[in-house]
Amino acid sequence: ALDELDSLGCAHHAVINVTGDGPETVLMRGRQPGPRLHKVRERADAQGVTINALVISGAAPELGRYYAGKVITGADAFVMEVADYADFATALKKKLIREIAPVMI
């Protein structure tokens, strides 16, 4: 994920979308763990990349707060939260529309 941030090029507004139903999971790449969440978040923030999140919080009611404090970053970053997987498709559509809609003043 860290190398991909360097190859974003000249996008007008770069956004990473994260979806989850639990706290951070350390992924293994080969025998080495993947980059830690806080490192990816720091690098995204330094490069002006926004991280938004869609959270399925059914079994973990505090999950939205975790994502707000530990995952998202950027001036207009946000967490969208749904209670269960049944609402996921509708929430994802709303989230994408919110991200690409022009800002109204």
Salt bridges, closest charged atoms under 4 A:
ASP6 OD2 - ARG43 NH2 2.27
GLU24 OE2 - ARG36 NE 3.58
GLU62 OE1 - ARG65 NH1 3.04
GLU99 OE2 - LYS95 NZ 2.89
